[in-house]
Amino acid sequence: MTEHGPRYVSKLTRNTYALILAGGRGSRLHELTDWRAKPALFFGGKFRIIDFPLSNCINSGVRRVGVVTQYKAHSLIKHLVRGWGHFKKELGEGVEILPASQRHSDNWYMGTADAVFQNIDIIRGEIPEYVMILSGDHIYRQDYGEMLAFHAEHDADMTVSCMEVPLEEAAGNFGVMSVDRQQRILAFHEKPAQPQSVPDNPAMCLASMGNYVFKTEFLFEQLRKDARNAGSDHDFGKNIIPSIIADHKVFAYRFADPAPEQTAYWRDVGNLDSYWLANMELVSPTPPLNLYDPRWPIWTFQEQLPPAKFVFDDDDRRGAAIDSMVSSGCIISGSTVRKSLLFSNVRVHSYSTIEEAVVLPDVVIARHCKLRKVIIDRGCTVPEGTVIGYDRKQDVANGFRVTAKGVTLVTREMLGQSVGGI
């Protein structure tokens, strides 16, 4: 809960329905998303990516939420049912799962706008004054109440949440806009190769976060119009926004962190390097994303597991973790873990060294292993004596994926092990 600025939570958030678009594959994450949608991917030691927009909704007072799913949604749906199924519909709150079900056509979701259009009857049934469309695959903390207040104060038809990002980061990745002094959007280009910089900083541009607020009836009108356009990609960034900025009130809302003393944090963990780096940022003494802020908790499902355990204190066999995050159910037995994140139920056996590693749940690391700058997927059993992250050519020869920045991904299939839980 923030303590600054107008929020109008009792009115605006109560009259808002949030739709989280969580059907994306995340193909640039390669094998990490072979068996799960990107929003279901683990992050931060105990969470999944989808927990961040959902927690933002709950912390902002927006308690009517639909989650749109499509690509390999089993683990995502299971997580939502187990961790987010406790709300009371009779109290005007709830997190509903909206799988692609061909409600208005014979097609699956063909784009972000089409995903909303195909659920238009469900949204209408909630009778909201405002509809908030949210991306389900970014890591950030945002007070949606403040964005809704901005939208209402400007009597906007549509509001786009945005922030300044470096030109090279935005090129080919984000929608980029230009605005006037009142923050009204003058031009919008989806994923341009050469983004337009902001006037006062030639190294930065104003990028869309993929989060929007609409007046409900205006949204329905634009979705119907787009659905009738056979040449459309049915996408908000490519089609809807560019088509309405000239004749309608479309504004840019500049994102700020819910805590006024914090720098705005937003990460698109869209490839292996950015995913690894965003996790690594969390183990620094003062991380840019504060997961320990009681005013803005990140909610999730977690199993009832015993505390993490560190055993043996011999000179050559000491269980220790330095500058690391270690989750419940982990046992570090006579090994050293440095600058790493261990998710739940990880077992590290003796005489191993783990450095700069993101180790997903249920991994077993046998004795005498040396792992550096790696991502170990869920359920892997790393054989005794395995060395990864020290010889790029050998890692590639062994069938592991090594990124341009030297991060090595290890999955069960790469280790010749069967695929189980996801």
C-alpha positions in Angstrom: 0.0 0.0 0.0 1.4 3.4 -1.0 1.0 6.6 1.0 1.4 9.2 -1.7 -0.7 10.6 -4.5 -4.4 10.3 -5.3 -5.6 6.7 -5.6 -9.4 6.7 -5.5 -9.2 3.0 -4.8 -12.7 2.6 -3.4 -14.2 3.9 -6.6 -11.9 3.3 -9.5 -10.4 -0.1 -8.6 -13.8 -1.5 -7.6 -15.2 -0.5 -11.0 -12.3 -2.1 -12.9 -11.9 -5.5 -14.5 -8.3 -6.7 -15.2 -7.5 -9.1 -18.0 -3.9 -10.6 -17.8 -2.7 -11.9 -21.2 -0.7 -15.0 -20.2 -0.9 -17.2 -23.3 2.6 -16.4 -24.7 5.2 -19.0 -25.4 8.4 -16.9 -24.9 10.3 -18.6 -27.7 13.5 -16.7 -27.0 13.8 -18.7 -23.8 14.2 -21.8 -25.9 14.0 -25.1 -23.9 12.8 -23.3 -20.7 9.4 -22.8 -22.4 9.2 -26.1 -24.3 6.8 -27.4 -21.6 5.4 -24.3 -20.0 4.1 -20.9 -21.0 6.4 -18.0 -20.2 4.1 -16.6 -17.4 4.4 -20.0 -15.6 8.2 -19.8 -15.5 9.8 -19.7 -12.1 11.4 -16.5 -10.9 13.0 -15.1 -7.7 13.5 -18.2 -5.7 9.9 -19.1 -5.0 7.6 -17.3 -7.4 6.4 -17.6 -11.0 6.3 -14.7 -13.4 2.4 -14.5 -13.4 2.5 -13.8 -9.6 3.8 -10.3 -10.2 0.9 -8.8 -12.3 -1.5 -10.7 -10.1 0.0 -9.4 -6.9 0.0 -5.9 -8.4 -3.7 -6.3 -9.0 -4.4 -7.4 -5.4 -2.1 -4.8 -3.8 -3.7 -2.1 -5.9 -7.3 -3.1 -4.9 -8.3 -4.6 -8.3 -9.8 -7.9 -7.3 -11.8 -8.9 -10.4 -9.2 -10.5 -12.6 -9.3 -12.8 -15.7 -6.2 -14.7 -16.8 -6.1 -15.5 -20.6 -4.2 -18.7 -21.3 -3.3 -20.6 -24.5 0.2 -22.1 -25.1 1.0 -25.2 -22.9 -1.0 -23.8 -20.0 -1.2 -26.9 -17.7 1.5 -25.8 -15.2 0.1 -22.2 -15.3 -3.4 -23.3 -14.7 -2.4 -25.7 -11.9 -0.5 -22.8 -10.2 -3.4 -20.5 -10.5 -5.8 -23.0 -9.1 -3.6 -23.8 -6.1 -2.3 -20.3 -5.4 -5.0 -18.0 -6.6 -8.3 -19.8 -6.2 -9.3 -18.7 -2.7 -11.1 -15.5 -3.6 -14.9 -15.2 -3.0 -17.0 -14.4 -6.1 -19.9 -13.6 -3.9 -17.8 -10.7 -2.4 -17.1 -9.3 -5.8 -13.6 -10.7 -6.2 -12.0 -13.6 -8.0 -9.2 -14.8 -10.4 -10.8 -16.6 -13.3 -8.9 -18.7 -15.9 -9.9 -17.9 -19.5 -8.4 -20.5 -21.9 -8.7 -20.2 -25.6 -12.1 -21.8 -26.4 -13.2 -20.3 -29.7 -16.0 -18.4 -28.2 -16.5 -16.0 -31.1 -14.7 -17.7 -34.0 -13.2 -21.0 -35.1 -9.7 -19.7 -34.4 -7.5 -19.8 -31.3 -6.3 -16.4 -30.1 -4.7 -14.7 -33.1 -3.3 -11.7 -31.3 -3.5 -9.6 -28.1 -6.6 -7.7 -29.3 -8.3 -10.9 -30.5 -7.6 -12.6 -27.1 -9.7 -9.8 -25.5 -12.3 -9.8 -28.2 -13.0 -13.5 -27.8 -13.7 -12.9 -24.1 -15.9 -9.8 -24.6 -19.0 -11.5 -23.3 -17.3 -12.5 -20.1 -16.0 -9.0 -19.6 -19.4 -7.5 -20.2 -20.9 -9.8 -17.6 -18.7 -8.1 -15.0 -20.2 -4.7 -15.9 -17.0 -2.8 -15.3 -16.6 0.9 -16.0 -12.9 0.4 -16.9 -11.0 -2.6 -18.4 -7.3 -3.0 -17.7 -5.3 -5.1 -20.1 -2.0 -6.4 -18.6 0.9 -8.3 -19.9 1.5 -11.5 -18.0 5.2 -12.0 -18.6 7.1 -9.1 -17.1 8.6 -8.6 -13.6 7.7 -5.4 -11.9 5.7 -3.7 -9.1 3.1 -1.2 -10.2 0.2 0.6 -8.4 -2.6 0.2 -10.9 -4.7 2.5 -8.7 -2.5 5.5 -9.7 -2.7 4.6 -13.4 -6.5 4.4 -13.1 -6.6 7.8 -11.4 -4.5 9.3 -14.2 -6.8 7.8 -16.7 -9.9 9.2 -15.0 -8.5 12.6 -14.4 -7.6 13.0 -18.1 -11.0 11.5 -19.2 -8.9 9.3 -21.5 -10.4 6.7 -23.9 -7.2 4.7 -23.5 -4.1 5.0 -21.3 -0.8 3.2 -22.1 1.6 2.5 -19.3 5.2 3.4 -20.3 8.7 4.1 -19.2 12.0 5.3 -20.6 14.3 2.5 -21.8 17.6 2.6 -23.7 17.2 2.8 -27.5 19.2 -0.4 -28.1 17.0 -2.3 -25.6 13.8 -1.1 -27.2 14.8 -1.7 -30.8 12.8 -4.6 -32.2 11.4 -5.5 -28.8 8.9 -2.8 -27.5 6.3 -0.4 -28.8 7.7 3.1 -28.8 5.7 6.3 -28.6 6.1 10.1 -28.7 3.9 12.4 -26.6 3.1 16.1 -26.1 3.5 18.1 -22.9 0.2 16.8 -21.6 1.4 13.2 -22.2 -1.1 12.7 -25.0 0.3 10.1 -27.5 1.1 11.7 -30.9 2.7 8.6 -32.6 3.1 4.9 -31.8 5.3 2.3 -33.5 5.3 -1.3 -32.6 8.8 -2.8 -32.2 10.6 -0.3 -34.6 14.2 -1.1 -35.6 15.2 2.5 -35.0 13.1 3.9 -32.1 12.5 7.6 -31.7 14.3 9.1 -28.7 12.8 11.4 -26.1 13.5 15.1 -26.7 15.6 15.6 -23.6 17.7 12.3 -23.7 18.8 11.0 -27.1 19.9 7.7 -25.6 16.4 6.8 -24.3 12.9 6.3 -25.8 9.4 6.0 -24.3 8.5 2.3 -24.5 5.1 0.7 -23.8 5.0 -1.8 -21.0 2.1 -3.6 -22.6 -0.4 -2.5 -19.9 -3.5 -0.5 -20.9 -6.6 1.0 -19.4 -9.7 1.5 -21.5 -13.2 2.9 -21.0 -15.2 -0.3 -21.4 -17.6 0.7 -24.2 -14.8 2.3 -26.1 -12.7 -0.9 -25.9 -15.6 -3.0 -27.1 -16.2 -0.6 -30.0 -12.6 -0.8 -31.1 -12.4 -4.6 -30.7 -15.5 -5.1 -32.9 -14.1 -2.8 -35.5 -10.7 -4.6 -35.5 -12.4 -8.1 -35.7 -14.1 -7.0 -38.9 -10.8 -6.0 -40.5 -9.5 -9.1 -42.3 -6.1 -7.4 -42.9 -5.5 -6.8 -39.2 -3.0 -8.7 -37.0 -5.6 -8.2 -34.2 -2.9 -6.7 -32.0 -3.0 -3.7 -29.6 0.4 -2.4 -30.5 0.3 -3.1 -34.3 -3.3 -2.2 -35.0 -5.5 -0.8 -32.2 -3.3 2.0 -30.8 -2.0 3.4 -34.1 -5.6 3.5 -35.4 -7.1 5.6 -32.6 -4.4 8.1 -31.5 -5.4 10.7 -34.1 -9.1 10.9 -33.3 -9.4 9.7 -29.7 -7.9 10.7 -26.3 -5.0 8.3 -25.8 -2.5 9.1 -23.1 0.8 7.8 -21.8 1.1 7.1 -18.1 4.7 7.2 -16.9 5.4 4.3 -14.6 6.8 4.9 -11.1 7.5 2.4 -8.3 4.8 2.1 -5.6 7.4 3.1 -3.0 8.3 6.7 -3.6 11.9 6.2 -2.5 12.4 3.3 -5.0 13.6 3.6 -8.7 11.0 2.2 -11.1 11.8 -1.5 -11.7 10.5 -3.4 -14.8 12.2 -6.3 -16.5 11.2 -8.1 -19.7 12.8 -11.5 -19.0 12.3 -12.5 -22.6 15.6 -14.3 -23.3 18.0 -16.5 -21.3 20.5 -13.7 -20.6 17.9 -11.3 -19.3 16.2 -14.0 -17.3 19.5 -15.1 -15.6 20.5 -11.4 -15.0 17.2 -10.4 -13.4 17.5 -13.4 -11.0 21.1 -12.5 -10.2 20.1 -8.9 -9.4 18.1 -10.3 -6.5 21.1 -11.7 -4.6 22.9 -8.3 -4.4 23.0 -6.6 -1.0 20.6 -3.9 -2.2 18.6 -5.4 -5.1 16.7 -3.1 -7.5 13.5 -5.2 -6.8 12.7 -5.3 -3.1 10.9 -8.6 -2.4 11.0 -7.9 1.3 8.8 -4.9 1.3 5.8 -5.7 3.6 3.8 -2.8 2.0 3.8 -4.6 -1.4 4.0 -8.4 -0.9 4.3 -10.7 -3.8 1.7 -13.5 -3.4 2.2 -17.0 -4.7 1.5 -20.7 -4.0 4.1 -22.5 -2.0 4.2 -26.0 -0.7 4.5 -26.7 3.0 8.2 -27.6 3.2 10.8 -27.8 6.0 13.3 -24.9 6.4 16.5 -24.9 4.3 19.3 -26.9 5.9 23.1 -26.6 5.8 25.1 -29.5 7.1 28.7 -30.4 7.8 31.4 -28.1 9.1 34.7 -29.7 8.2 37.4 -27.8 6.5 37.0 -29.7 3.2 33.2 -30.3 3.6 31.2 -27.3 4.8 27.6 -26.5 3.8 27.4 -22.8 3.1 25.6 -20.2 1.0 27.1 -16.7 0.5 25.2 -13.8 -1.2 22.5 -16.3 -2.2 18.8 -17.0 -1.8 17.9 -20.5 -0.6 14.3 -21.6 -0.5 12.4 -24.0 1.7 13.1 -27.7 1.4 16.7 -27.2 0.2 19.6 -29.1 1.8 23.2 -28.0 1.1 25.3 -30.8 2.3 29.1 -30.1 2.5 29.1 -27.8 -0.5 29.5 -24.1 -1.2 26.9 -21.9 -3.0 27.8 -18.4 -4.0 25.7 -15.7 -5.7 23.0 -18.1 -6.6 19.2 -18.7 -6.3 18.1 -22.1 -5.2 14.4 -22.7 -5.6 12.5 -25.2 -3.4 13.6 -28.8 -2.7 17.0 -28.5 -4.2 19.6 -30.9 -3.0 23.3 -30.1 -3.3 25.5 -33.0 -2.2 29.1 -32.8 -0.8 32.2 -31.3 -2.4 30.4 -29.3 -5.0 30.8 -25.6 -5.9 27.8 -23.7 -7.3 28.3 -20.1 -8.4 26.1 -17.6 -10.2 23.5 -20.2 -10.7 19.7 -20.2 -11.1 18.6 -23.6 -9.9 14.9 -24.3 -10.3 12.8 -26.6 -8.0 13.5 -30.3 -7.3 17.0 -30.3 -8.7 19.6 -32.8 -7.4 23.3 -31.9 -7.7 25.5 -34.9 -7.0 29.0 -34.8 -5.4 32.1 -33.1 -6.9 30.2 -30.9 -9.3 31.3 -27.5 -10.4 28.6 -25.2 -11.9 29.1 -21.6 -12.9 26.8 -19.1 -14.6 24.1 -21.7 -15.3 20.3 -22.1 -15.3 19.3 -25.6 -14.2 15.7 -26.5 -15.2 13.3 -28.1 -12.8 13.8 -31.7 -11.9 17.3 -32.2 -13.3 19.7 -34.6 -11.6 23.2 -33.4 -12.3 25.5 -36.4 -12.3 28.6 -36.7 -10.0 31.6 -34.9 -11.2 29.8 -32.7 -13.7 31.6 -29.5 -14.7 29.5 -26.8 -16.5 30.3 -23.1 -17.2 34.1 -23.4 -17.4 34.6 -24.5 -21.0 32.2 -23.1 -23.6 33.1 -25.5 -26.3 32.8 -28.5 -24.1 29.4 -27.4 -22.8 28.2 -27.1 -26.4 29.6 -30.5 -27.2 27.8 -31.9 -24.3 24.5 -30.7 -25.7 23.9 -27.7 -23.4 22.7 -24.3 -24.7 25.2 -21.5 -24.2 24.2 -17.9 -24.8 26.2 -15.2 -26.4 26.9 -13.8 -22.9 28.0 -17.1 -21.5 24.9 -18.3 -19.7 24.5 -22.1 -19.9 21.1 -23.7 -19.9 20.7 -27.3 -18.6 17.5 -29.3 -19.0 16.5 -32.9 -18.2 16.4 -33.7 -21.9 19.9 -32.4 -22.4 21.0 -34.7 -19.6 19.1 -37.6 -21.2 16.5 -37.7 -18.4 12.8 -38.0 -18.8 10.5 -35.0 -18.5 8.2 -35.0 -15.5 6.6 -32.1 -13.6 6.7 -28.6 -15.0 
